[in-house]
């Protein structure tokens, strides 16, 4: 078996090196040297030795395909906290999630210094209803400890059939809290809207999916019909929005800009280097905007807030955002599988990287627990939500200033 495994791995490494030569084209720096080739072969043989020892001496029999699958997962996940190998079911799940629904508990997580950390629970999800909060560290799932570096395994354990029970134990400021919930099909309603003070619109976006810009445009049209005219201001609430589809964030931003760069990205390949710009047409016709953010606003949310802030189109109110400025590309593989691979870093129009720094609000207003309401369709409370209060007051002041202008 050792010889068989070695032979397989030698062929694989040789194939990979051959492909790297062919894909590198004329770029000499990308071509593996003889020394790199020798090191790769040496590591392939080492892997074969380890695999053989595990197969022969591990306390329980382990199928060879299981070991190889684990090796592939480890190779990709070890790159960073966001890259991962997706089997056929996981790939189906991620495609479904971008279109507006998926099965799970509705939670966005990342791995920070080996700790599985909640970016944000999704509005109305089992995780949100159970009280899980942004910043919680997940330390156990169904009573089993979450080990450092096991994000992929933990995500798999949080999946399951709709209606099945799951418990998550989180560490919050040194206190272990266990949340009991049931998995369910998460239907992502991206947008909730409400007319405030008969002149200002309020729109909350809880995640960016393929339909978000259309939903947002319809919401603004409905509020303008209700107001019987153009809105005099808009509050765009991106608090606890963990992100989603990058192109959806670009489309949402484009609704409010007439021109200029929205986001740019830099990576190693031509496809990973891009720039997205706005097209003429502002659905608010220049009316004042406030964008609400907090530490649960991440990724695509930060693209929107950063672009509107850099162009002076909106005032950003709240607390500093999460700081996830990496672009993941989902690449299909054979037999329905895929890899989600970090391919770019993205930048705001001013050229700033968001990664690990986030967006700094123009006006700092501390969070009040419970706001925004975890249910997307929950009651908007402009009298007790301090960040929303600040937003509305700023819109009112701008309205007075404009009315006094000659």
C-alpha positions as CSV (number, residue, x, y, z in Angstrom):
1,X,0.0,0.0,0.0
2,X,2.9,2.3,0.7
3,X,4.2,1.9,-2.8
4,X,0.8,2.4,-4.2
5,X,0.2,5.6,-2.2
6,X,3.7,6.9,-3.1
7,X,3.1,6.3,-6.7
8,X,-0.2,8.1,-6.7
9,X,1.2,11.1,-4.9
10,X,4.3,11.3,-7.2
11,X,2.0,11.3,-10.2
12,X,-0.2,14.0,-8.6
13,X,2.8,16.2,-7.7
14,X,4.2,15.8,-11.2
15,X,0.9,16.7,-12.7
16,X,0.5,19.8,-10.5
17,X,4.0,21.0,-11.4
18,X,3.4,20.4,-15.1
19,X,0.1,22.4,-14.9
20,X,1.9,25.2,-13.1
21,X,4.4,25.3,-16.0
22,X,1.7,25.4,-18.6
23,X,-0.5,28.0,-16.8
24,X,2.5,30.3,-16.0
25,X,3.0,31.0,-19.7
26,X,5.8,33.4,-20.2
27,X,6.2,34.3,-16.5
28,X,9.5,32.8,-15.6
29,X,9.2,33.7,-12.0
30,X,6.1,31.4,-11.7
31,X,7.9,28.3,-13.0
32,X,9.1,25.9,-10.4
33,X,12.9,25.4,-10.2
34,X,14.6,22.1,-10.0
35,X,15.1,22.7,-6.3
36,X,11.4,23.4,-5.8
37,X,10.5,20.3,-7.7
38,X,12.8,18.2,-5.5
39,X,11.3,19.7,-2.4
40,X,7.8,19.0,-3.6
41,X,8.6,15.4,-4.3
42,X,10.2,15.0,-0.9
43,X,7.1,16.4,0.8
44,X,4.9,14.1,-1.3
45,X,6.8,11.1,-0.1
46,X,6.7,12.4,3.5
47,X,2.9,12.7,3.1
48,X,2.8,9.1,1.8
49,X,4.7,7.9,4.9
50,X,2.5,9.7,7.3
51,X,-0.6,8.5,5.5
52,X,0.6,4.9,5.6
53,X,1.4,5.1,9.4
54,X,-2.1,6.5,10.1
55,X,-3.7,3.8,8.0
56,X,-1.7,1.0,9.7
57,X,-1.5,2.1,13.3
58,X,-4.4,4.5,14.1
59,X,-6.6,3.1,16.8
60,X,-9.5,2.6,14.4
61,X,-9.5,1.8,10.7
62,X,-9.6,4.9,8.4
63,X,-10.5,4.9,4.8
64,X,-7.9,6.2,2.4
65,X,-10.3,8.5,0.7
66,X,-11.2,10.0,4.0
67,X,-7.6,10.8,4.7
68,X,-7.1,12.3,1.3
69,X,-10.2,14.4,1.7
70,X,-9.0,15.7,5.1
71,X,-5.6,16.5,3.6
72,X,-7.2,18.6,0.8
73,X,-9.4,20.4,3.4
74,X,-6.3,21.1,5.5
75,X,-4.3,22.4,2.6
76,X,-6.9,25.0,1.7
77,X,-8.1,26.0,5.2
78,X,-4.5,26.5,6.4
79,X,-4.2,29.4,3.9
80,X,-6.4,31.7,5.9
81,X,-9.6,31.7,7.9
82,X,-11.8,32.3,4.9
83,X,-10.5,29.8,2.3
84,X,-12.1,26.3,2.3
85,X,-12.8,23.2,0.3
86,X,-16.4,22.5,-0.4
87,X,-17.8,19.0,-1.0
88,X,-20.9,18.7,-3.3
89,X,-23.4,19.4,-0.5
90,X,-21.5,22.3,0.8
91,X,-21.2,23.8,-2.6
92,X,-24.9,23.5,-3.1
93,X,-25.5,25.2,0.2
94,X,-23.3,28.1,-0.7
95,X,-24.9,28.6,-4.0
96,X,-28.3,28.5,-2.4
97,X,-27.2,31.1,0.3
98,X,-26.3,33.6,-2.4
99,X,-29.8,33.4,-3.9
100,X,-31.5,34.1,-0.6
101,X,-32.1,30.8,1.4
102,X,-30.1,28.0,3.0
103,X,-30.3,25.5,5.9
104,X,-28.6,26.2,9.2
105,X,-28.8,28.4,12.3
106,X,-28.1,31.7,10.5
107,X,-24.7,32.7,11.8
108,X,-21.6,34.3,10.2
109,X,-18.3,33.3,11.8
110,X,-14.6,33.8,11.3
111,X,-11.5,32.4,13.0
112,X,-9.5,34.9,14.9
113,X,-6.2,33.7,16.4
114,X,-7.6,30.2,16.4
115,X,-10.9,31.1,18.1
116,X,-14.2,30.7,16.2
117,X,-15.8,34.1,16.6
118,X,-19.2,35.3,15.7
119,X,-19.2,38.1,13.1
120,X,-23.0,38.5,13.3
121,X,-26.1,36.4,13.7
122,X,-28.5,36.9,10.8
123,X,-31.6,38.7,11.5
124,X,-34.6,36.5,12.5
125,X,-32.4,33.4,12.5
126,X,-32.3,30.7,15.3
127,X,-28.9,32.1,16.3
128,X,-30.3,35.6,16.6
129,X,-33.4,34.6,18.5
130,X,-31.4,32.6,20.9
131,X,-29.4,35.6,21.9
132,X,-26.0,35.0,20.2
133,X,-24.2,38.2,19.7
134,X,-21.4,39.6,17.5
135,X,-18.0,38.9,19.1
136,X,-19.1,35.8,21.0
137,X,-16.5,33.0,20.9
138,X,-18.0,29.6,20.1
139,X,-16.3,27.1,22.4
140,X,-18.6,24.1,22.1
141,X,-21.2,22.6,19.8
142,X,-23.5,20.0,21.2
143,X,-21.2,19.7,24.2
144,X,-18.1,19.0,22.1
145,X,-15.3,21.5,22.4
146,X,-14.4,23.5,19.3
147,X,-10.7,23.1,18.7
148,X,-8.4,25.8,17.4
149,X,-8.1,25.7,13.6
150,X,-11.3,23.6,13.2
151,X,-13.6,26.1,11.5
152,X,-14.5,23.8,8.7
153,X,-15.4,21.0,11.1
154,X,-17.3,23.3,13.3
155,X,-19.3,24.7,10.4
156,X,-20.2,21.1,9.4
157,X,-21.4,20.3,12.9
158,X,-23.7,23.3,12.8
159,X,-25.3,22.0,9.7
160,X,-28.0,19.4,9.7
161,X,-31.6,18.6,8.9
162,X,-34.2,21.3,9.5
163,X,-35.9,20.9,12.8
164,X,-33.0,19.1,14.5
165,X,-31.7,20.4,17.8
166,X,-28.3,22.0,18.3
167,X,-26.7,23.7,21.3
168,X,-23.9,26.3,21.0
169,X,-21.8,27.3,24.0
170,X,-20.2,30.7,23.7
171,X,-17.7,32.6,25.7
172,X,-18.8,36.2,26.3
173,X,-16.6,38.3,28.4
174,X,-15.3,35.3,30.3
175,X,-18.8,33.8,30.9
176,X,-19.8,30.5,29.2
177,X,-23.4,30.7,27.9
178,X,-25.2,27.8,26.2
179,X,-27.8,28.5,23.6
180,X,-30.3,25.9,22.6
181,X,-32.0,26.1,19.2
182,X,-33.3,24.1,16.2
183,X,-31.8,24.2,12.7
184,X,-34.1,25.5,10.0
185,X,-34.2,26.7,6.5
186,X,-33.0,30.3,6.6
187,X,-34.9,32.4,4.1
188,X,-32.9,35.6,3.8
189,X,-35.2,38.6,3.4
190,X,-32.6,41.2,2.6
191,X,-34.4,44.4,3.1
192,X,-36.9,45.9,5.6
193,X,-38.1,49.5,5.2
194,X,-40.2,52.1,7.0
195,X,-41.1,55.7,6.4
196,X,-40.0,58.0,9.3
197,X,-41.5,61.4,10.1
198,X,-43.3,61.4,6.8
199,X,-40.1,62.6,5.0
200,X,-37.3,60.3,5.7
201,X,-36.9,56.7,4.7
202,X,-35.4,53.9,6.8
203,X,-34.0,50.9,5.1
204,X,-32.3,48.0,6.8
205,X,-30.2,45.5,4.8
206,X,-29.3,42.4,6.8
207,X,-27.2,40.6,4.1
208,X,-26.2,41.1,0.5
209,X,-27.7,38.5,-1.9
210,X,-28.2,38.5,-5.6
211,X,-31.7,40.2,-5.1
212,X,-30.7,42.9,-2.6
213,X,-30.3,45.8,-5.0
214,X,-33.7,45.1,-6.6
215,X,-35.3,44.8,-3.2
216,X,-33.8,48.0,-2.0
217,X,-34.8,49.9,-5.1
218,X,-38.4,48.7,-4.7
219,X,-38.4,49.7,-1.1
220,X,-37.3,53.2,-1.9
221,X,-40.0,53.4,-4.6
222,X,-42.7,52.3,-2.2
223,X,-41.6,54.8,0.4
224,X,-41.6,57.6,-2.2
225,X,-45.1,56.6,-3.3
226,X,-46.3,56.6,0.3
227,X,-44.7,60.1,0.8
228,X,-46.1,61.2,-2.6
229,X,-42.7,62.7,-3.6
230,X,-38.9,62.3,-3.4
231,X,-37.7,61.3,0.0
232,X,-35.9,64.2,1.9
233,X,-33.4,61.8,3.4
234,X,-32.6,58.1,3.9
235,X,-31.1,56.1,6.8
236,X,-29.4,53.0,5.4
237,X,-28.9,50.6,8.3
238,X,-26.1,48.1,7.8
239,X,-25.6,47.2,11.5
240,X,-25.0,43.5,12.1
241,X,-24.8,42.9,8.4
242,X,-22.1,40.2,7.9
243,X,-21.7,40.8,4.1
244,X,-22.5,38.5,1.3
245,X,-22.2,38.8,-2.5
246,X,-19.6,41.5,-3.5
247,X,-21.5,42.4,-6.8
248,X,-24.6,43.0,-4.7
249,X,-22.8,45.5,-2.6
250,X,-21.5,47.2,-5.7
251,X,-25.1,47.4,-7.2
252,X,-26.5,48.8,-3.9
253,X,-23.8,51.5,-3.8
254,X,-24.4,52.3,-7.4
255,X,-28.1,53.2,-6.6
256,X,-26.8,56.3,-4.8
257,X,-23.9,57.5,-6.9
258,X,-23.7,59.2,-10.3
259,X,-20.0,58.4,-10.9
260,X,-16.7,57.4,-9.4
261,X,-15.0,54.2,-8.2
262,X,-17.0,52.0,-5.8
263,X,-14.4,49.4,-5.0
264,X,-11.1,48.1,-6.4
265,X,-9.3,44.8,-5.7
266,X,-5.8,43.6,-6.1
267,X,-4.7,40.0,-6.5
268,X,-2.2,37.8,-8.4
269,X,-4.3,36.9,-11.4
270,X,-6.0,39.2,-14.0
271,X,-9.4,38.1,-12.9
272,X,-8.7,39.0,-9.2
273,X,-7.7,42.6,-10.1
274,X,-10.7,44.7,-10.9
275,X,-12.4,48.0,-10.4
276,X,-16.1,48.7,-10.1
277,X,-17.5,52.1,-10.9
278,X,-20.8,53.8,-10.5
279,X,-23.2,54.6,-13.4
280,X,-25.2,57.8,-13.8
281,X,-28.5,57.8,-11.8
282,X,-29.1,58.4,-8.0
283,X,-32.4,57.0,-6.9
284,X,-32.6,59.7,-4.1
285,X,-31.8,62.5,-6.5
286,X,-29.1,63.8,-4.1
287,X,-31.2,63.6,-0.8
288,X,-29.1,63.3,2.4
289,X,-28.0,59.9,3.5
290,X,-26.9,58.4,6.8
291,X,-25.3,55.0,7.0
292,X,-25.5,53.1,10.3
293,X,-22.7,50.6,11.1
294,X,-21.3,48.7,14.1
295,X,-18.8,46.0,14.8
296,X,-21.1,43.4,13.2
297,X,-21.0,45.2,9.8
298,X,-18.5,43.3,7.7
299,X,-17.2,42.7,4.2
300,X,-19.8,43.8,1.6
301,X,-21.3,46.1,4.2
302,X,-17.9,47.8,4.6
303,X,-17.7,48.2,0.8
304,X,-21.0,50.1,0.7
305,X,-20.2,52.3,3.8
306,X,-16.6,53.0,2.7
307,X,-17.6,54.0,-0.9
308,X,-20.5,56.3,0.2
309,X,-18.2,57.8,2.9
310,X,-15.3,58.4,0.6
311,X,-17.5,60.1,-2.0
312,X,-19.1,62.3,0.6
313,X,-22.4,60.9,-0.3
314,X,-23.3,59.7,3.2
315,X,-22.4,60.4,6.8
316,X,-21.4,57.1,8.6
317,X,-22.8,56.9,12.1
318,X,-22.1,54.2,14.7
319,X,-19.1,52.2,15.8
320,X,-16.1,50.9,13.9
321,X,-16.9,48.0,11.6
322,X,-15.5,44.5,11.7
323,X,-12.7,44.8,9.2
324,X,-12.9,42.0,6.6
325,X,-11.3,43.2,3.4
326,X,-10.6,40.0,1.5
327,X,-12.4,38.7,-1.5
328,X,-13.3,35.0,-1.8
329,X,-13.9,33.4,-5.2
330,X,-15.8,30.1,-5.4
331,X,-14.2,27.9,-8.0
332,X,-16.0,24.8,-9.3
333,X,-14.2,21.5,-9.3
334,X,-15.0,18.0,-10.6
335,X,-18.0,16.0,-9.3
336,X,-19.9,19.0,-8.0
337,X,-17.2,20.1,-5.6
338,X,-15.5,23.5,-5.3
339,X,-13.0,25.6,-3.4
340,X,-13.7,29.0,-1.8
341,X,-10.3,30.7,-2.2
342,X,-9.2,34.1,-1.1
343,X,-8.1,35.8,-4.3
344,X,-8.0,39.5,-3.7
345,X,-7.8,42.3,-1.2
346,X,-10.3,45.1,-1.8
347,X,-9.9,48.8,-1.3
348,X,-12.2,51.8,-0.8
349,X,-12.2,54.5,-3.5
350,X,-9.6,56.4,-1.5
351,X,-7.3,53.4,-1.7
352,X,-7.6,52.3,1.9
353,X,-7.6,48.6,2.8
354,X,-10.4,47.7,5.1
355,X,-8.9,44.4,6.3
356,X,-8.3,44.2,10.0
357,X,-9.0,48.0,10.3
358,X,-12.6,48.4,9.2
359,X,-14.5,51.6,8.5
360,X,-14.2,54.4,11.1
361,X,-17.6,56.2,11.4
362,X,-17.8,60.0,10.9
363,X,-19.9,60.2,14.0
364,X,-19.3,57.8,16.9
365,X,-22.4,56.6,18.7
366,X,-22.1,53.6,21.1
367,X,-24.4,50.6,20.6
368,X,-27.3,50.0,22.8
369,X,-28.0,46.3,23.4
370,X,-31.1,45.2,21.5
371,X,-30.7,47.6,18.6
372,X,-31.3,47.0,15.8
373,X,-34.1,44.5,16.6
374,X,-32.8,41.0,15.7
375,X,-35.9,40.3,13.7
376,X,-35.6,42.0,10.3
377,X,-39.2,42.9,10.3
378,X,-39.1,44.0,13.9
379,X,-40.3,47.3,15.2
380,X,-38.1,50.3,14.2
381,X,-37.7,52.4,17.4
382,X,-36.4,55.9,16.6
383,X,-37.1,56.9,20.2
384,X,-34.9,54.4,22.0
385,X,-32.3,53.4,19.5
386,X,-29.5,56.1,20.1
387,X,-27.7,55.4,16.8
388,X,-31.0,55.8,14.8
389,X,-31.9,58.9,16.9
390,X,-28.6,60.5,15.9
391,X,-29.2,59.6,12.2
392,X,-32.7,61.2,12.2
393,X,-31.5,64.3,14.0
394,X,-28.8,64.8,11.5
395,X,-31.2,64.5,8.6
396,X,-33.5,67.0,10.2
397,X,-30.6,69.5,10.7
398,X,-29.6,69.1,7.1
399,X,-33.2,69.7,6.0
400,X,-33.4,73.0,8.1
401,X,-30.0,74.1,6.7
402,X,-31.2,73.5,3.1
403,X,-34.6,75.3,3.7
404,X,-32.7,78.4,5.0
405,X,-30.3,78.4,2.1
406,X,-30.9,81.4,-0.4
